Amino acid sequence: MLDCIYSPEMKIFFVLDIPLFAGRFTYDTDLEFRTFWKQSKLTEINVSEVTKHNHIRIIPLSIMKCTRQNLEMAYNLDTWAYPLDGLFFVHKESRYVPGVVSPLCLQWKDAQTSQWFVDNAPPPETAPGGGCPQAKKKKFAQTVTLEVTKDYSLITYDEHVLGTVSEVHKGNTDLIPGINVRYSIDGARIVEQGGQTA
């Protein structure tokens, strides 16, 4: 079992962690061991290239010790081998706990490190390192990823309804319940529904 991030543009699974491999659980081991285990097992089974038995590349995500030099390099690097969506900090002694937010983990996102960062002001053109290249190409708008439900509501990860799919777009064969869609929002209006503000 792999804990991964999938990049549809690159058709690659980037592996964050391996909580279970060949019947062996690694939940009770620290990050340093799991990182070693991940690197060695993925190298051993050779899934980094597409073959007739492996249709999608599976690559371990880069991990660096959190030193000032590494942090400055990661924060200011203009080109990554994969789409950057923030910096993820994990304490080296942390255990793997599925589905639980741990105080030993932190994901940092800002206009420099994520094209999906949401802020109330446009990213400065003079950001250190030039800012996230993808974010600079956009006109200022907040970007949000929402899930399409069976009744074509658009909901957040924590299940707040933010809108509905218009009748015109319900016939789109790519827009099926259960998928995530990304919207660019440049304004909002508050309406009252059934006596409640929505």
C-alpha positions in Angstrom: 0.0 0.0 0.0 1.4 3.4 -1.1 0.6 6.9 0.1 0.9 8.8 -3.1 0.2 12.0 -5.0 -0.8 11.5 -8.7 0.2 14.0 -11.4 -2.2 13.5 -14.3 -0.1 15.8 -16.5 3.0 13.7 -16.0 1.2 10.4 -15.5 3.3 9.7 -12.4 2.6 8.6 -8.9 4.9 10.4 -6.5 5.2 8.2 -3.3 5.1 10.0 0.0 5.2 6.9 2.2 4.8 3.1 2.2 2.7 2.1 5.2 2.5 -1.5 4.0 4.7 -3.5 1.7 4.7 -7.2 1.0 2.6 -7.8 4.1 4.8 -5.8 6.4 3.4 -2.8 8.2 5.6 0.2 8.8 3.1 2.3 10.9 5.2 1.9 14.1 8.5 3.0 12.5 9.8 6.6 12.3 10.1 8.7 9.1 13.9 8.0 8.7 13.3 4.2 8.5 10.2 4.6 6.3 12.2 6.9 3.9 15.0 4.3 3.7 12.4 1.5 3.2 10.6 3.5 0.5 13.7 4.2 -1.5 15.1 0.6 -1.2 11.8 -1.2 -2.0 10.9 1.0 -4.9 14.4 0.5 -6.4 14.1 -3.2 -5.8 10.8 -3.6 -7.7 11.9 -1.1 -10.4 8.6 0.8 -11.0 10.2 4.1 -12.0 9.8 3.4 -15.7 6.8 2.4 -17.9 7.0 -1.2 -19.0 4.4 -3.7 -20.3 3.7 -4.7 -16.7 3.9 -1.2 -15.2 1.7 1.3 -17.1 2.4 4.3 -14.8 5.7 5.5 -13.4 5.9 5.4 -9.6 8.7 7.6 -8.1 9.6 8.4 -4.5 9.0 12.1 -3.7 12.2 14.0 -2.9 13.0 14.4 0.8 15.6 16.7 2.3 16.8 17.4 5.8 15.4 20.7 7.0 18.6 22.8 7.1 18.6 26.5 6.4 20.5 25.8 3.1 18.0 23.1 1.9 15.0 25.2 2.9 16.3 28.3 1.0 17.1 26.1 -2.0 13.6 24.4 -2.0 11.8 27.7 -1.5 13.7 29.6 -4.2 14.1 26.9 -6.8 12.4 28.0 -10.1 12.2 24.6 -11.7 11.1 21.3 -10.1 10.9 17.9 -11.7 7.2 17.8 -10.7 4.4 20.4 -10.1 5.1 22.1 -6.8 2.2 22.5 -4.3 3.9 23.7 -1.2 6.6 22.4 1.1 5.7 19.5 3.5 7.5 19.3 6.8 7.5 16.0 8.8 9.2 15.4 12.1 11.8 12.7 11.6 10.5 10.6 14.5 6.9 10.8 13.5 4.9 7.6 12.9 2.5 7.0 10.0 -1.1 7.6 11.1 -3.6 7.3 8.2 -6.3 9.9 8.0 -5.2 11.9 11.1 -3.8 15.4 11.1 -0.6 15.2 13.1 1.1 18.1 14.9 4.3 16.5 13.6 3.4 17.4 10.0 3.0 20.8 8.4 2.3 21.8 4.8 3.4 25.3 3.9 1.8 27.0 0.9 2.3 30.6 -0.4 2.4 32.3 -3.8 6.1 31.3 -4.0 5.6 27.6 -3.5 2.1 26.8 -4.9 0.1 27.8 -7.9 -3.1 26.9 -5.9 -2.3 29.2 -3.0 -5.3 31.3 -1.9 -4.6 34.8 -0.7 -6.5 38.1 -0.6 -4.0 40.0 -2.7 -2.2 39.3 -5.9 1.3 37.7 -5.5 4.0 40.4 -5.7 5.9 40.5 -8.9 9.1 41.0 -6.9 8.7 37.8 -4.7 12.0 36.2 -3.8 13.1 33.9 -6.6 10.4 35.4 -8.8 7.4 33.7 -7.3 5.7 30.5 -8.5 5.8 30.7 -12.4 2.3 29.2 -12.8 0.8 31.7 -10.4 2.4 34.7 -12.1 0.9 33.8 -15.5 -2.7 34.1 -14.1 -4.7 37.2 -13.8 -5.5 37.6 -10.1 -8.3 35.4 -8.9 -8.7 32.9 -6.1 -8.5 29.3 -7.3 -10.4 26.6 -5.5 -10.8 22.8 -6.0 -14.3 21.5 -5.4 -15.9 18.0 -5.7 -18.9 17.4 -7.8 -21.7 15.5 -5.9 -24.5 13.3 -7.2 -26.9 16.2 -7.2 -24.2 18.4 -9.0 -23.5 20.5 -6.0 -19.9 21.8 -5.7 -18.5 21.1 -2.3 -15.3 21.7 -0.4 -13.1 19.0 1.1 -14.9 19.6 4.4 -18.3 19.3 2.6 -19.4 22.9 2.5 -21.6 23.5 -0.6 -20.2 26.5 -2.5 -22.4 26.3 -5.6 -24.0 24.0 -8.2 -23.0 23.0 -11.7 -25.1 25.0 -14.2 -27.7 23.2 -16.4 -25.6 24.0 -19.4 -22.6 22.1 -18.0 -24.4 19.1 -16.5 -24.4 17.5 -20.0 -20.6 17.6 -20.1 -19.5 13.9 -20.1 -16.2 14.8 -18.3 -18.2 16.4 -15.4 -19.3 13.4 -13.5 -20.2 13.1 -9.7 -17.1 12.3 -7.6 -14.5 14.1 -9.6 -12.6 17.2 -8.5 -12.8 20.4 -10.5 -10.8 23.6 -10.2 -12.5 27.0 -10.4 -11.1 30.4 -10.6 -13.1 32.8 -8.5 -12.9 36.6 -9.1 -15.9 37.5 -7.0 -18.8 36.1 -4.9 -22.2 37.1 -3.8 -24.1 36.2 -0.7 -27.7 35.1 -1.1 -30.3 34.2 1.5 -31.9 30.7 1.1 -34.6 29.6 3.5 -33.8 32.3 6.0 -30.1 31.4 6.1 -27.2 33.2 4.5 -25.5 31.0 1.9 
